[in-house]
Structure formats: structure tokens, C-alpha cells
Amino acid sequence: MSDDTTPPIPEQSADEAARRTPPPPAAGPSATATPVADVDDTGAGTVGDDVTAIGRGFFSALFDVSFRTFITRRLAGVFYIVGLIGIAIGFLVYFISGIVRGISLLVAPSVIAGHVGAGIALLLATIILVPLVSFFAVIVLRFLIEAVVALIAIAENTERTAQNTRG
């Protein structure tokens, strides 16, 4: 069941149509129309970092008990850096303690046989597993922060869409 008819091709590209279309009228007395600075192939304007600058200041947003202003996007970089520092500290602690404990099992005089094998196993596990787990921790941290930021961006865009569609 294929249809041989194709949709008509527009006379102009979406980019040209977006640049020629006048901005919509303001939705309310406090709303102001801003020109589209950059338009992609879809004809929709791109949103820059100005979204985080809209609204109240950081501290008033921090104590907004109605949660109408999001601060997560503003602090995402800080959370990422703090998480990376925490992962780096954990890496150093586990790596150094694993190496020291592995060497101590190798060189310590032991009455019980099998400490040498345990020392070698601990050294190999430390050298292989600690960097691998740290690498995956960085990936998970980045994934979680991106997911939260994307969720907040969806909420902000939905709120803007709802404000623009109110009559």
C-alpha cells in the first residue's frame, strides 16, 4: 500500500521562512518578543545560555519553595567537578592502599603459605579494576548529570510552550 503522491515542496527553505516571519505578538503585558538570533534547518530558533539568566537571581531561586525556578542547570558544572574530585580521591585512596597492601603481602614474612599469591592477585586486581571502576564512575556521573539537566530543560521548554499557547 504505497501512495505515489508526494507532498508539495515549499517555495522557500525553513531557514528563509523563519527569518522573514515577523515575531508573534507578546502573550502578556510583561512578555517581550525577541528576534531569533540563530535558526537551524528546522526553522526553530535555538536557545542559548540566556534561559538560565531569565528569572530571579540565584539566591531567590534557591529559596523558592514553589520550585518554579530551577537552579540545577546553573550548578551542573559545579556538581560535575565535585563528582570528578570525589572519584579522583576515591581512585587515589583505593589504588594506593591496594598497591601498599599487595606489596606488604608479597614481602612480609609469613608462616602461612599462599600470601605471595594473594599479594600478586591484589596487585593485579588493583592495577586493573580500580582504574576501570573509576572510569565507569565518571561515565555514570556524567550520564546522571546530563539526564537531570535534560529533564530540567524539558520542564523549562514545556513551561514556555504552555505560556505561549495560552490565549
C-alpha positions as CSV (number, residue, x, y, z in Angstrom):
1,M,0.0,0.0,0.0
2,S,2.2,2.8,-1.2
3,D,1.0,6.2,-2.2
4,D,2.5,7.6,-5.4
5,T,1.7,11.2,-4.4
6,T,4.4,13.2,-2.8
7,P,3.8,16.2,-0.6
8,P,4.4,19.6,-2.2
9,I,7.8,21.2,-1.8
10,P,7.7,24.6,-0.2
11,E,8.8,27.6,-2.2
12,Q,11.5,28.6,0.4
13,S,13.6,26.8,2.9
14,A,12.6,26.7,6.6
15,D,15.6,29.0,7.3
16,E,14.4,31.7,4.9
17,A,10.8,31.4,6.2
18,A,11.9,31.8,9.8
19,R,14.0,34.8,9.0
20,R,11.1,36.5,7.1
21,T,8.3,35.7,9.5
22,P,7.7,38.5,12.0
23,P,7.8,37.6,15.7
24,P,4.4,36.6,17.2
25,P,2.7,39.2,19.4
26,A,3.5,39.4,23.0
27,A,1.5,37.0,25.2
28,G,1.0,39.4,28.1
29,P,2.0,42.8,29.4
30,S,5.3,41.6,30.8
31,A,6.2,39.4,27.8
32,T,8.5,40.9,25.2
33,A,9.2,39.4,21.8
34,T,12.9,38.8,20.9
35,P,14.2,38.3,17.4
36,V,15.6,34.9,16.5
37,A,19.3,35.1,16.6
38,D,20.2,31.8,15.1
39,V,18.0,29.5,13.0
40,D,18.8,25.9,12.1
41,D,17.3,23.9,9.2
42,T,14.1,23.2,11.1
43,G,13.2,26.9,11.3
44,A,13.1,26.8,15.1
45,G,15.2,29.3,17.0
46,T,18.0,27.9,19.1
47,V,18.1,28.6,22.8
48,G,21.4,29.7,24.3
49,D,22.5,30.2,27.8
50,D,20.0,33.1,28.1
51,V,17.5,30.7,29.6
52,T,19.4,30.4,32.8
53,A,19.6,34.2,33.0
54,I,15.8,34.6,32.8
55,G,14.0,34.9,36.1
56,R,15.1,35.8,39.5
57,G,18.6,35.7,41.0
58,F,20.4,32.6,42.2
59,F,19.6,33.0,45.9
60,S,16.0,33.9,45.4
61,A,15.7,30.8,43.2
62,L,17.5,28.8,45.9
63,F,14.8,29.6,48.4
64,D,11.8,29.4,46.0
65,V,9.6,27.0,47.9
66,S,7.2,26.6,44.9
67,F,10.1,25.3,42.7
68,R,9.1,27.4,39.7
69,T,12.8,28.4,39.1
70,F,15.3,25.7,38.5
71,I,18.9,26.1,39.7
72,T,20.1,22.6,38.5
73,R,21.3,23.8,35.1
74,R,23.3,26.6,36.7
75,L,25.0,24.2,39.1
76,A,25.5,21.2,36.8
77,G,29.2,22.1,36.1
78,V,29.9,22.5,39.8
79,F,28.2,19.1,40.6
80,Y,30.3,17.5,37.8
81,I,33.6,19.0,39.1
82,V,32.8,18.0,42.7
83,G,31.9,14.5,41.5
84,L,35.1,14.2,39.5
85,I,37.1,15.3,42.5
86,G,35.4,12.7,44.7
87,I,36.1,10.0,42.1
88,A,39.7,11.1,41.9
89,I,40.1,10.9,45.7
90,G,38.5,7.5,45.8
91,F,40.7,6.4,42.9
92,L,43.9,7.5,44.8
93,V,42.8,6.0,48.1
94,Y,41.9,2.6,46.7
95,F,44.8,2.5,44.2
96,I,47.5,3.4,46.8
97,S,46.0,1.2,49.6
98,G,45.7,-1.7,47.2
99,I,49.3,-1.3,46.0
100,V,50.6,-0.9,49.5
101,R,48.6,-3.9,50.8
102,G,49.7,-6.1,47.8
103,I,53.3,-5.3,48.4
104,S,53.0,-5.9,52.1
105,L,51.6,-9.4,51.4
106,L,54.5,-10.1,49.0
107,V,57.4,-9.0,51.2
108,A,56.0,-9.8,54.7
109,P,57.5,-12.9,56.2
110,S,54.6,-15.3,56.5
111,V,54.1,-18.5,58.4
112,I,51.1,-19.4,56.3
113,A,51.7,-20.3,52.7
114,G,49.7,-18.5,50.0
115,H,50.4,-14.9,50.9
116,V,52.5,-14.4,47.8
117,G,49.7,-15.4,45.5
118,A,47.3,-13.2,47.4
119,G,49.7,-10.3,47.1
120,I,50.1,-10.8,43.3
121,A,46.3,-11.2,42.9
122,L,45.7,-8.0,44.9
123,L,48.3,-6.0,42.9
124,L,46.8,-7.2,39.6
125,A,43.2,-6.5,40.8
126,T,44.2,-3.1,42.0
127,I,46.0,-2.2,38.8
128,I,43.2,-3.4,36.5
129,L,40.0,-2.9,38.5
130,V,40.5,0.4,40.3
131,P,41.1,2.4,37.0
132,L,38.2,0.6,35.3
133,V,35.7,1.2,38.1
134,S,36.8,4.8,38.3
135,F,36.3,5.2,34.5
136,F,32.8,3.8,34.7
137,A,32.1,6.0,37.7
138,V,33.0,9.1,35.6
139,I,30.6,7.8,32.8
140,V,27.8,7.2,35.3
141,L,28.3,10.6,36.9
142,R,28.2,12.3,33.5
143,F,25.1,10.3,32.5
144,L,23.2,11.2,35.6
145,I,24.0,14.9,35.4
146,E,23.1,15.0,31.7
147,A,19.8,13.2,32.5
148,V,18.9,15.7,35.2
149,V,19.8,18.7,33.1
150,A,17.8,17.2,30.1
151,L,14.8,16.7,32.4
152,I,15.0,20.3,33.7
153,A,15.4,21.6,30.1
154,I,12.2,19.6,29.2
155,A,10.4,21.1,32.1
156,E,11.5,24.6,31.2
157,N,10.6,24.2,27.5
158,T,7.2,22.7,28.4
159,E,6.5,25.7,30.7
160,R,7.5,28.1,27.9
161,T,5.3,26.2,25.4
162,A,2.4,26.4,27.9
163,Q,2.9,30.1,28.3
164,N,3.0,30.6,24.6
165,T,-0.2,28.6,23.9
166,R,-2.4,30.4,26.5
167,G,-4.9,32.6,24.8
